[in-house]
Amino acid sequence: MSKRDELIEKYAADLKDKLNQEPDMELLKKVTIGCGPSIYNKDSSTVSGSDPKEIATVKNNFLIKKLGLTDGPELDSAIDSVLEAYGKSNKNKHRAVIYYLLTKHFNKQEIYG
């Protein structure tokens, strides 16, 4: 099993165990691949929910640039809701899982073909 496949399994376990969601494995795989090499770096593979700079990165680089959404309060609200569901006190909020949850939240699965 490749390192990426191991990470996808870890992300799927987070969705099942921490969020009580049955993951769409095909979408999770595509979102993970879309994260690129950041998933292999300890710092960039997670999102700090308490760091405004991290939140801005998720909003600007993912929601606006990748998903093509228009900036507005609903983006901040969606990020807050996903972080809350994942667990604000959970220090290991994986970027791929957050992006997966936001993709589903905004019903933008078609972005990943």
N, C-alpha and C positions, 0 to 999 in steps of 0.2 A: 504494500500500500504506500502510495506517495505521501509526502508531507502535506500536500494540499488536500488529499483525500482524508487524511487524519484530522486536519483542521475542520473540514466540512462535517465530519462525524461529530467533532466537539461542538460545533455550532448547532447542529441538529439536536444534540443532547441538551444544550442550553434552551432551545426553543421548547423542547418537551418538558424538561425538569423545572425550569425557572418561569416559563411563560404558559405552560399547559397548552401548547399548540403542537399539532401534528404538522411538521414542516413539509412544504412542497420541495422535495429534494432537488428537482430539476432547476427550479428558480433559485434555491439556495446555492447550488453549484455555480450558476451563471453570475449571481451577485458576487460570490466569493472570487471568481475569476476576474470580474470587473474591478475588484479592489486592487488587483495587481500585486506587486511585491510587498505592499504595505502589510499584508497579512503575516509575513514572516518576521517582521520587526516588532520586538516586544512593545515599544512605545507607540508606534503607529497602528498596531493591530487592534488597539482598544481606544475607546472614547471616554474621556473624563467628563462626566455630566456636570461637574462643578466649574469647569474651565470655559469661560465665555469665548475664548479663542477657538477651542475645540468645537463648540456648538456652532460658531460662525463658519468653520470649515465644513461641517456636515451640511449646514444650510446652503452655503454658496457653491461648494464644489460638487455636492451630491444632488440636493433637491433642485437647485436652480440650473446648474450646468448639465448634470447627467439626466435628471428626470424632466427638465424643461419647464419647471413650475415657475410661477410669477411670485416674486417676493411679497410677503404680506404676513399678518399676524397668524394666519392659519398654519404657516410653516413652523413658526416658533411653538405654537400649540401642539402640533403633531410631534415635534422633537421632544417636548416636555412629556407628552403622553407616553411615547415609546420608552423614554428613559425611566419614567415612573413605573411602567409595567415591568421593565427589565430589573428594576430595583435600584433606587438611588444609592443605597449603601453598598451595592455590589461593585467592587472595584474592577472586575474583569468584564466590562461591557464591550464585547467584541464588535468591531466596526462592521464586519460582514453581517452580523445578526441585526444590528441597528439599521443598516441599509436595507436588508431584507424586509424588516418590519415596516420601514417607511415606504418601500416600494409597494407593499401590500396595502398599507394605509391609504395611499393615494391611487390605488388601483392602476399602477403603471407597469404591470408585469410585461406588457407588450414591448417595452424598451429593451427587454432581454430576449426578444424574439421567441 
